[in-house]
Amino acid sequence: MASATQTPTANHGTEDFAALLEETLGRDTGFDGSVVTGRVVRLTDEFAIVDVGLKSEGRVSLKEFGPAGVAPDVKPGDVVELYVERYEDRDGSIVLSREKARREEAWTALERAFANNQRVNGTIYGRVKGGFTVDLGGAMAFLPGSQVDIRPVRDVGPLMGQPQPFQILKMDRARGNIVVSRRAVLEETRAEQRSELIQGLKEGMILDGVVKNITDYGAFVDLGGVDGLLHVTDIAWKRINHPSEALQIGQPVRVQVIRFNPDTQRISLGMKQLEADPWENVAIKYPAGARFTGRVTNITDYGAFVELEPGVEGLVHVSEMSWTKKNVHPGKIVATSQEVDVMVLDVDSAKRRISLGLKQVQRNPWEQFEEEHKVGSIIEGEIRNITEFGLFVGLSADIDGMVHMSDLSWDEPGETAMSHYEKGQVVKAKVLDVDPEKERISLGIKQLQEDPAADTLSRVQKGAVVTCVVTAVQSNGIEVKVDDVLTGFIRRAELARDKAEQRPERFAVGEKVDAKVVSVDRASRKLALTIRGREVEEDKQAINEYGSSDSGASLGDILGAAIRRRNTDA
């Protein structure tokens, strides 16, 4: 009997123990995954023991109360919120997590803020592909690179580790994803500040701002919610090639509103307008004809800009840079930052223009040559160039004189005379003319000798009758020579009084003829002659001498008598 009663009792005890074990270890108590409040009871080397009001105490790793190497920020008696990871482990303890509790609490707060479209505070603490990681009080979020600022930011270093507001764009608690934007907050804040600032904005106002961005054409200045453009030409009165020469990002500046368009809300700013205009009284300070020393600030294809004082520049046009270097780029004459002496040529204060001359502070080499070499003096130089119309002879390092082909020889044609010269040959020449204004010096080589035709030219006058020798017969006339030194030409119509005799072929080379001088070109030593004119004049003389209109003598009788008398005299 005893044994029969004992067996059911044993079986019942085993079933109760199994049920208790199942209840303790296997069954979901409803606390797992929840956040509870507990009080720290004591601290061990690794854990904080916390009473959360359940059957047993829980433990939390001390690492969750502070970063590594720093004493944990917790002590007995502290009340903390904790996340229940497991209600009881196999040792009978409740496994808790303070960090997960924070995360759960943060997620709850973030979901509430997201639903209400509210901003949340966070700290950028890391960089990842495509953006940055942000700590939102325990919950991690992703900040895309495009959402960092309104404009691209080259250096995000100053933003790292700084608490600042963000706007939640998207969140998924199941996947643990949160996407935030700093740009949305800035745009909203900026819109509010912009509206307030623009309402009272007027041209001429002086404002304080901070350089926000620098471009090639200027700088954007943050005026406190609204940006204005400070153009490079309005930074300073002096020439600035790039805004970075005078400004840097983050620099506080004081600016004046130059222009404001309420419709487009564009603001143009200026810094130089807060300083005295150096162009005031510039015409008095820099009168025309005065000489000054300046610094070359910029070189272009058409000239060089020279700074006379900060903010006042003048242009040396390429035509005013050198007396002798023509069609040369200004960069081959002056260099940037070089100090040069210049002369003021003209001042236009209204247009803020000063014309300067570089060559005017040097002696005009043509005027200098004219002073040192009078007309008629003899010079010696090397033939630097030969052209189709003459020779260029070097007179100094910078200037040449020209010997025209007609001034090479008294006897030979120009083309023939030029064949006797070559480049590099040293020749002597006489100075014929100097024109400093046209920058020309005329030379002559044939003038080194007496003109063999000078005597003949002194005797030959217009209207005189000369004896010529035919040198060439052409279809339109004949070429002749007088005293072997002067050339002349008798046109076909001037070969005879009678048209039947106006035939060039009736003359032969070497034949002598008498002709009347129509004109004398002493420069080219050429004569224009006429036989017909001589005959007409002889007829008139014969009539005057041997007959009259009422004498009854015929023209043949008169001319016959004149011819006989001429033959008798001869």
Secondary structure, DSSP 8 states (H G I E B T S, - for coil): -HHHHHHHHHHHHHHHHHHHHIIIIIS--S-TT-EEEEEEEEE-SSEEEEE-SSSS-EEEEGGGGS-TTS--S--TT-EEEEEEEES--TTS-EEEEHHHHHHHHHHHHHHHHHHTT-EEEEEEEEEETTEEEEEETTEEEEEEGGGS-SS--S--GGGTT-EEEEEEEEEETTTTEEEEESHHHHHHHHHHHHHHHHHT--TT-EEEEEEEEE-SSEEEEE-SSSEEEEEGGGT-SS--SSGGGT--TT-EEEEEEEEEETTTTEEEEESGGGS--TTTTHHHHS-TT-EEEEEEEEEETTEEEEEEETTEEEEEEGGGS-SS--S--GGGT--TT-EEEEEEEEEETTTTEEEEESGGGS--HHHHHHHHS-TT-EEEEEEEEEETTEEEEE-SSS-EEEEEGGGS-SSS-HHHHHTT--TT-EEEEEEEEEETTTTEEEEESGGGS--TTHHHHHH--TT-EEEEEEEEEETTEEEEEETTTEEEEEEGGGS-SSGGG--GGGS-TT-EEEEEEEEEETTTTEEEEESHHHHHHHHHHHHHHH--TTS---HHHHHHHHHHHHHHH-
